[in-house]
């Protein structure tokens, strides 16, 4: 088995399956989205693009995702650890 093939950074696209628009391929160098379905409604395409941006898939594809915890989530995790400890 060639492990170089399995590393995600070597792939040209990040593939995301959306419920509304089907399969989207995000180019890892440019962030450009290509849709598998060719005759996709423009409104549906815009909706799916906003979803991909909002959920961080573009950042993930480009390798610039900075997972920063929300302060509220951080406090919740602290409280949860105190209760268990």
Secondary structure, DSSP 8 states (H G I E B T S, - for coil): --HHHH-GGG-SEEEEEETTTEEEEEETTT--EEESSTT--HHHHHHHHHHHHHTTHHHHHHT-------HHHHHHHHHHHHHH-
